Amino acid sequence: MPVSSRWSDTTPEAMKVFVELHRKAPNSQKAGAVFAWSETLLRLAEDNVRRCFPHAGEREVFLRMAARHLPKDLMIRAYGWHPDMGTGP
């Protein structure tokens, strides 16, 4: 099994063990890992919003996070605000 440059510090033997462990892992464990990574990524994005807008309250952070995931028209229809409007929430 060829090792991509992403795993260039991993020997082919170690990669085989890694892949085999993932193959044998129960689906619940795999799903749990996906949810954990998803939560981590959301927290990192939220931390980024807080760094970019240090004076934002909880509601503004929530709206700015929502605006990253919703189309502009839906964001305005649902929350009456979008960051491009040039006003605070």
Contact map, one row per residue, 1 for C-alpha under 8 A:
11100000000100010000000000000000000000000000000000000000000000000000000000000000000000000
11110000000100000000000000000000000000000000000000000000000000000000000000000000000000000
11111111011100100000000000000000000000000000000000000000000000000000000000000000000000000
01111111000000000000000000000000000000000000000000000000000000000000000000000000000000000
00111111000000000000000000000000000000000000000000000000000000000000000000000000000000000
00111111000000000000000000000000000000000000000000000000000000000000000000000000000000000
00111111110000000000000000000000000000000000000000000000000000000000000000000000000000000
00111111111000000000000000000000000000000000000000000000000000000000000000000000000000000
00000011111000000000000000000000000000000000000000000000000000000000000000000000000000000
00100011111101100000000000000000000000000000000000000000000000000000000000000000000000000
00100001111111100000000000000000000000000000000000000000000000000000000000000000000000000
11100000011111110000000000000000000000000000000000000000000000000000000000000000000000000
00000000001111111000000000000000000000000000000000000000000000000000000000000000000000000
00000000011111111100000000000000000000000000000000000000000000000000000000000000000000000
00100000011111111110000000000000000000000000000000000000000000000000000000000000000000000
10000000000111111111000000000000000000000000000000000000000000000000000000000000000000000
00000000000011111111100000000000000000000000000000000000000000000000000000000000000000000
00000000000001111111110000000000000000000000000000000000000000000000000000000000000000000
00000000000000111111111000000000000000000000000000000000000000000000000000000000000000000
00000000000000011111111100000000000000000000000000000000000000000000000000000000000000000
00000000000000001111111110000000000000000000000000000000000000000000000000000000000000000
00000000000000000111111110000100000000000000000000000000000000000000000000000000000000000
00000000000000000011111110000000000000000000000000000000000000000000000000000000000000000
00000000000000000001111111000000000000000000000000000000000000000000000000000000000000000
00000000000000000000111111101100000000000000000000000000000000000000000000000000000000000
00000000000000000000000111111100000000000000000000000000000000000000000000000000000000000
00000000000000000000000011111110000000000000000000000000000000000000000000000000000000000
00000000000000000000000001111111000000000000000000000000000000000000000000000000000000000
00000000000000000000000011111111100000000000000000000000000000000000000000000000000000000
00000000000000000000010011111111110000000000000000000000000000000000000000000000000000000
00000000000000000000000000111111111000000000000000000000000000000000000000000000000000000
00000000000000000000000000011111111100000000000000000000000000000000000000000000000000000
00000000000000000000000000001111111110000000000000000000000000000000000000000000000000000
00000000000000000000000000000111111111000000000000000000000000000000000000000000000000000
00000000000000000000000000000011111111100000000000000000000000000000000000000000000000000
00000000000000000000000000000001111111110000000000000000000000000000000000000000000000000
00000000000000000000000000000000111111111000000000000000000000000000000000000000000000000
00000000000000000000000000000000011111111100000000000000000000000000000000000000000000000
00000000000000000000000000000000001111111110000000000000000000000000000000000000000000000
00000000000000000000000000000000000111111111000000000000000000000000000000000000000000000
00000000000000000000000000000000000011111111100000000000000000000000000000000000000000000
00000000000000000000000000000000000001111111110000000000000000000000000000000000000000000
00000000000000000000000000000000000000111111111000000000000000000000000000000000000000000
00000000000000000000000000000000000000011111111100000000000000000000000000000000000000000
00000000000000000000000000000000000000001111111110000000000000001000000000000000000000000
00000000000000000000000000000000000000000111111111000000000010001000000000000000000000000
00000000000000000000000000000000000000000011111111100000000000000000000000000000000000000
00000000000000000000000000000000000000000001111111110000000000000000000000000000000000000
00000000000000000000000000000000000000000000111111111100000010011000000000000000000000000
00000000000000000000000000000000000000000000011111111111000010000000000000000000000000000
00000000000000000000000000000000000000000000001111111100000000000000000000000000000000000
00000000000000000000000000000000000000000000000111111100000000000000000000000000000000000
00000000000000000000000000000000000000000000000011111111000000000000000000000000000000000
00000000000000000000000000000000000000000000000011111111000000000000000000000000000000000
00000000000000000000000000000000000000000000000001001111100000000000000000000000000000000
00000000000000000000000000000000000000000000000001001111111110000000000000000000000000000
00000000000000000000000000000000000000000000000000000011111110000000000000000000000000000
00000000000000000000000000000000000000000000000000000001111111000000000000000000000000000
00000000000000000000000000000000000000000000000000000001111111100000000000000000000000000
00000000000000000000000000000000000000000000000000000001111111110000000000000000000000011
00000000000000000000000000000000000000000000010011000001111111111000000000000000000000000
00000000000000000000000000000000000000000000000000000000011111111100000000000000000000000
00000000000000000000000000000000000000000000000000000000001111111110000000000010010000001
00000000000000000000000000000000000000000000000010000000000111111111000000000000011000000
00000000000000000000000000000000000000000000110010000000000011111111100000000000000000000
00000000000000000000000000000000000000000000000000000000000001111111110000100000000000000
00000000000000000000000000000000000000000000000000000000000000111111111100100000011000000
00000000000000000000000000000000000000000000000000000000000000011111110000000000000000000
00000000000000000000000000000000000000000000000000000000000000001111111000000000000000000
00000000000000000000000000000000000000000000000000000000000000000111111101100000000000000
00000000000000000000000000000000000000000000000000000000000000000010111111100000000000000
00000000000000000000000000000000000000000000000000000000000000000010011111110000010000000
00000000000000000000000000000000000000000000000000000000000000000000001111111000000000000
00000000000000000000000000000000000000000000000000000000000000000000011111111100000000000
00000000000000000000000000000000000000000000000000000000000000000110011111111111110000000
00000000000000000000000000000000000000000000000000000000000000000000000111111111110000000
00000000000000000000000000000000000000000000000000000000000000000000000011111111100000000
00000000000000000000000000000000000000000000000000000000000000000000000001111111000000000
00000000000000000000000000000000000000000000000000000000000000100000000000111111110000000
00000000000000000000000000000000000000000000000000000000000000000000000000111111110000000
00000000000000000000000000000000000000000000000000000000000000000000000000111011111010001
00000000000000000000000000000000000000000000000000000000000000110010000100110011111110001
00000000000000000000000000000000000000000000000000000000000000010010000000000000111111110
00000000000000000000000000000000000000000000000000000000000000000000000000000000011111000
00000000000000000000000000000000000000000000000000000000000000000000000000000000111111100
00000000000000000000000000000000000000000000000000000000000000000000000000000000001111110
00000000000000000000000000000000000000000000000000000000000000000000000000000000001011111
00000000000000000000000000000000000000000000000000000000000100000000000000000000001001111
00000000000000000000000000000000000000000000000000000000000100100000000000000000110000111
